[in-house]
Amino acid sequence: MSSSATPADASAHQIQRLNPKVLVISIAAAIGGFLFGFDTSVINGAVNALSDEFALGAGLTGFAVSSALIGCAVGAWFAGALSNRYGRIPVMVIAAILFFASAIGSGLAFGVWDLIIWRVVGGLGVGAASVIAPAYIAEVAPAKFRGRLGSLQQLAIVLGIFTALLSNALLANTAGGAAESLWFGVDAWRWMFMIEAVPAAVYGIMALFLPESPRYLIGKGDLDKASRVLYDFTGEVDVNLKIQQIRRTLEREDKGSLRDLLGGRFGLKPIVWIGVLLSLFQQLVGINVIFYYSTTLWQSVGFDESQALLTSTITSVMNIVATIIAILLVDKVGRRLMLLVGSAGMTVSLGLMALAFSFGEIAPGADSITLPDPWSTVALVAANAFVMFFGTTWGPLVWVLLGEMFPNRIRASALAVAAAAQWAANWAVSATFPALSNIGLSFAYGLYAAFALISLLFVFLWVPETKNRELEDMDDLQLGHRKKDAEKTAPSTDGA
């Protein structure tokens, strides 16, 4: 075991203030997260109009809506290998091009199948952005501020979701309906897709001016550029020492590949399994059910369908507020404790939702469930509590951990595998919810509560604390509560 005074400690103590430059480039990188949120949500406002336009049945409509998730998983899987080979910035530019092409192609689609193809193209961009943004931000951010800067990814995602809802509403209201003509005789639902081309172009242009990740540059032997990035953006004072530390973690083998993730009794290295399971639990608690199927929930507690936009907007704003709270707390409280609190809170709130819906009633001739008092209020409060617990913990912190917990050599590849698993779980939860709700909403929310409880045990037993640790120390990261010295040996630079 290393002594308590290590070079990494000294380096961390040198960085006491956040360099505005690293904040700017982190925000620019997080625009990929904004497009991630926008692209996955924008179809919600267009689905009824495009279903009528192309005379789609329920099955094909559902596939059109979920088709982007196929691209998300594929894009995430290949983004790591591409970024290892060509760099983090080129992958951002590729993602921006995919977003731009998908926006225009989806808006001008002449049939459902080319719409699906363009949605898959957009999904490739979403998957790539979900990998490259947290990896890049973690690699340019100082350890002391890495949690806050890494949380910008989730803040950008929820802002993208909110902006998609808002732009959909504005376009539909201006045209008098999503299926009505707007500018140049083009239907409003088509403009809902095409408007995404604007932030996609901004993302691509800004990416061209971003500095490359110093970890990638050192791996390619470009030490001069890496030195400038570390000094000008990250704020390293002893650049040569930091380069030596990074080189040691990168040069343990000749070349990185997906094979480097293999090991241990269960096929993957333990730290990679931690990342994969974090990704799975983030989805298995059912957060996207709240967003994708929120209308059903709100109607069951007495809201009219016409108020769906208002209620969805309230949920989105709550998610934004929750993410801001997480940004303020993550580098002070630490990742593990916040995840534990989040899991406990989600378990209770989802359990209350399951209990409330066990009292649900379906009136004769009605096709939706209603809740009597006081269970309608309990369900409403519990649903919003669930969003807050998720938004302040598991929403942003999983992205933070995935960006920082893997050793330098396998970071991009491991993050790609974890993100692909996350998209697969997202699809599985969204696709199975209608069948689960047919059994009963009480059963569905009870199942998500069980996953939340398991996530609590998982974090307690296996998830390490990465607060204030340098990325170069992640090779020696200890797993679980049985080796708590991982946090104790990390430098305390908080000042709190």
N, C-alpha and C positions, 0 to 999 in steps of 0.2 A: 504493500500500500504506500502511496506517495505521502510525503510530509505535508503538513498543513500549509506551508508557505511554498507555493509552486509558482512557476512563471505565469501560468494562467491566472493565478490570483493577482499577481502584480499587474498584469495587463488589464484585468477587470477593474482594479482600483484606479487605473489611470483615466478611465472613461467615467466622468462624474455627471456630465450634462449631455442631453440629447442634441446631436448635431442636426440643425434644421435640414441639411442636405439629405440625410438618411431618411428623415421623415417624408420629404418630398418624393424620393424615389420609391419609398414603400407605398405611399398613396398611389403613385403612378402604376406600380405593379398590381395593386389591389383593384384597379379598374377592371382587371380580368374577373375578379369576384363580382363586381357590379354587373358585368355582362352575363356571368354565370346565373345570378339571381333573376335578371331581367329575362333572359332567354327561356329559363325553365318556367316562368310565370306568365309570360306574355300570351301564350295560347289560351289561357283560361278565359280571357275576354272575347276571344275570337271563335271559340269552339262551336257555339250554337249556330253562328252565322255560316261558318265554313261547312258545318254538317248539312245545313239546308242547301247551300250553294252546290255541293257535290252529291246531294241526296244519299247521305251515308246512313247505314244502320248503326246500332249501338256498338257492335263489335268493332267495326272499322273505325268508328269515331274514337273509341277507346285506344285502338292501336295508333291512330294518328297523334293522339295526345301524348302517349307514352313512348313513341318511337324515338324521341330525342334521347331517352335514357340509354338506348342501345349504343348510340354514338358516344354518350358520356363515358360508359364503361370502357369502350375501345380506345377513346382518346386518352383517358387516364392511364390505361395500360401501356401505351406506346410513348407517352410524353416523357417518362423517365429516361428511356433509352435514347430518345432524340436529344434531350437536353444534356445528357452525358456526352454525346458525340459532337453536337453542334453548338451547345451553349444554351444558357437560360433565355437570353434575349431573342434569338431566332425562333424559339418555340413560342414565345409571347407574340411575335409578329405573325407566325403561322396561325395561332389561335385567333388573332384579330381578323385575318383574312377569312378564316372559316366563319366567324361571326358575321362579317360583312356579307359574304356570299349567301349565307343562310337567310339573312334578313331580306335581301332583295329577292332571292329565289322563292322564299315562302310567300312573300307578298304578291309575286307575279305568277304563282302556281296556277296551271290550267287544269289540274286534276288532282285527285287525292294522292296518287302514287308519287308524282313528282313533289308534292308538298311533303310527303313522308321522307323522301330522299333529302330534301333541303333541311328538314328538321333533324335528321340524323347528322347531316353536315354540321349544323349548329351544335348538336350534342358532342361531336368531336372537339369543337372549340371549348365547350364547357368542361369536358373531361380534362383537356390539356391545361386549361386555366386553373382547375381545381388542384392540379399537381404543382404547376410551375410557380404560382404566386406564393404559397406558403414556403416552398423551398427557397426561392429567391430572397424573400424578406428575412427568413431565418439566417441566410448566409451573409447578408449585408448588415444585419442589426447587431449592435452591442448586446452582450448577455444581459446587462441590467435592464434594458428596454425591450428585449426581444418579445416578451409576452404582450406588451401593449401594441407593438408594431405588428406582430403576427395576428393579433385580434382584428386589425384593420380589414383582413380578408373577410371575416364574418360580417363586419359592419357594412362592407361594400355589398355583400350578398343580400343582406336584408334591405339595404337601400335600393338595390336593383329590383327586388320583389315589389317594394312599395312604389317605385317609379313606374314599373310595368302596370300595376293596378291603376295608378293615377293617370298615366297616358292613355290606357284603354278607356277609362271613364270619360276623359276629356274628348277623345276622338269620337266615341260613340255618342256622347251628348251633342257634340257639334254637328254630327251628321244626322242626328235624330234616331240613331240605332246602329248597331255594329254592321248590319247588312245593308245599310243605306249608303248612297254615293257621297263621297266627300270631295277632295280636290281632284281636278282633272278627270272627273267621272269615275274615279277608282273607289271601290267600296271601303268603308271605314276599317273593316276587319283586316284588309290587306295593308292599310297604313299602319295598323298596330304592329305588324311584323317589320315593315320597312323602316319604321322610325328607329329601330335598333341599329341601323347602319351608321347613325351619327356617333353614338358612343364607341362603336366598333372602330370607326376611322380614327377617333381621338386616341383610343387605346393603342392602335398600331403605330400612329405617328409618335406618341410619347415613348413607346417601347424602343423606337429607333435611337432615342437620345439617352436611354438609360445606360449606366455603366454595367459591364458584365460582372457576374458574381466572382468575387476574389477567389473563392474555393475552386471554381471551374478554371479560372485563369492560371492558378498555381498548378493544377493538375495537368494543364497543357504546356507548362513551362514558361508562361509569359509573366515573369516575376515583376517586370517594370510596371505593367498595367495594374497588376494585383496590388502592388505597393501604393500606387496612386489612389486606388479605390479604398483601400484600408485606411489610408491617412486622411483623404479628403472627405470621405463619406462615413465610414464606420467610426472614425475618430481615434484610431490606434496611434499611440505615441511611439512605441517601440515596434515599428513595422517589421524589422528583420526578425525579431523574436517570434512575432505572430506567424510570419511566413514559415519559419522553421517548425513551429508547432503544427501548422496545417500540412506541411510536406510530410511530416512523420506519419500522420494519420492517412495520408493519401498513398504513400509509397510502400505500404505493407505488402502489397501485391502489385503485379504489373498493370493489370487492366481490370476495370470494374464491369460487371455484367450481372444479369439476373441470377446467374449461378452463385454469386456471392451471398445471396439471400438464403441459400440452402444450408441446413445444418440442424443439429439437435434431433431429438427422438421423433418429432412430429413433422419433419420435412423442411421447416423453415427455422431460421434463427429465432430464439425466444423474443428478442426485441422486435422482430418483424411481426410475430404473432400478436404482440401487444398492440402494435399499430393497426393490424387488421381487425382485431377484436374491438378496439376503440371505435373504428369506423363502423363496424357492424352495429354495436350498441347505440351509436348516435342515431341510427335509423330505426332500429328495432323497438325503440320506445314509442314510435308512432308519430313523431313530430309532423311528418308530411301529411298524415291523415288530417290533422288540424287545419293545415293550409289547403290541401287539395279537396277536402270534403267538408269544409267548415260550414257551408250552407245548410247541410243536413243537421249539424249540431245546433246551429243558431235557430233554425226553424223549429226544432224539437223543444226549445225553451221559450217559444212564443214570438220570435221575430218573423216578420213577413219576408217573402223572397225578394221583394223589391228593396229591402234594406240590406241585401247581401254585400253590396259594395261598402256601405258604412261599417258593417261589422268586420269585414275582411280588412278594411283600412285600420280599424282600431287594433286588430291583432298585429298587423304589420308595424304600426307605430310602437306598440308595446315591445315588439321584438327589437326594434332599433334602440329604444331606451334601455332594454336589458343588455344589449351588446355594449353600449356606452358604459354601463355600470361594470361590466366585465373588464373593459379596457382599463378602468380606473383601479380595479382590485387585483388583477392577475399577477402583477409583479410585486405586489405587497403581500398578498395572502398566499400565493403559490398555487400550482395547478392541481395537485392531489387533493388538498382540502376542499377546493371549490368544486371539483368533480364529485367528491363524496357528499357534500351538501346538496348538489344538484340531483344526484341519484336518489337521495333520501326524499327530497321534496317532490320529485317526479313520481316516486313510488306512492306517496301519500295522495297526491292530487289525482293521479290516474286511478288509484284505488277508489277514491271518492266518486269519480266519474262513473266507474263500473257499478258502484253501489247505487248511484242516482238513477242510472239507466235501467237497473233491475226493477224500478217502479214505473217504467215507461208504459204508456198505453197507446193503442192504435184504434182510433175511432172507426165505426162502421163506414166503409166506402173510402176511407182515407188511405194514403200510401206512405205516410210519414208518422213517426212516433212523436208523442207529446208527453211531457213530464208534468205531474201535478206539483203544486207547492207543498213543501218547501224544496223539493228535489230539483225543480228547474233552476232555482237560485244556487243550490249546491253545485250543480253541473256547470253553471256559468262561471262561478267563482273558481271552481277547480280547474276548468279549462284554461282560464287566464293565468292562474297560478302555475299550471304546467308550462305554459309558454314562457313565463318569467323565469322559472327555475331552469328550463332548457336554455333560454336565451342568455342568461348570465353565466352559464357553466358549460354544458356539453356542446352547445352551438359553436362558440368561438374557440374554446380550449382544445377541442380535438384537432382543429386546424393548427393551433399553436404547437401542440405536442408533435403532430405529424411532421411539421416543418423543422423541429429542433431535436427530436429524441434519437434519430438515427445517426450512426457514425458518418463522417464525411464521405467515405468511399461508396456507401450504399444508399445515401439519403434519397437521391432522385428515384432510384429503382424501387426502393422500399416504399416510398411515398406513392409511387405509381400503383403498386400492388394494393396498398391499403385503400387508395382512392377508388380503384376499380371495384374492390369489394364493397365499398360504401355505395357506389352507384347501383351495383347489383342488389344490395339490400334495399335501397330506395325503391327500385322497381318492384321487388318482391312484396314489400309492405303495401305499396300503393295498389298493386294488382290484386292482392288478397283481401283488402279491406271490404270490398263489396260482398264477397262470400262470407267473411267473418261477420259482417253486419247483418246478413241474412240469418245467421245463427242467433245473433243478438248483439246489440251495441255493448251491453254489459259484458259479454264474453270477450269482445274485441278489446275493450279498454282494460279488462282484467288481464288479458294476455300481455298487453303493453306494460302494465304495472309489474307483472312478473319479470319481464325483461329489465325494467328499471331496477328492481330489487337485485337481480343477478349482476347488473352493472355495478351496483354498490359493492358487492362482494368482490367482484373482479378488480375494481380500483383499489380496494383495501389490501388485497393480497398481492397484486402484481404490478400496478402502475407506479413507475418511479417519479420522484420529484425532479424537475429539470430547472427550477427557478435558479437564476444567477449562474448556471453552469455554462462554461464556454462550450461551443460546438466540438472543440477538439478533445473535450473530456468525455464525450458521449460513448467512446469505445469502452470505457470502464464503468458505464452506468449500471447501478445496482437495481435489481427488480424487487419491488414489493416492500411491505412493512418490516420484513425480517432483516433487512439490510438498510436501516434508516440512515446509516452514516453517509449515504450518497448526498443527502441534503446538508448534513453537518459539515462535510468537507468542502462544500461550495462556498465561495467567497461571499460575505455579506456586505453588499455595497448599497443597500437600500437607504441607509440613513434614517430609517424610521425606527 
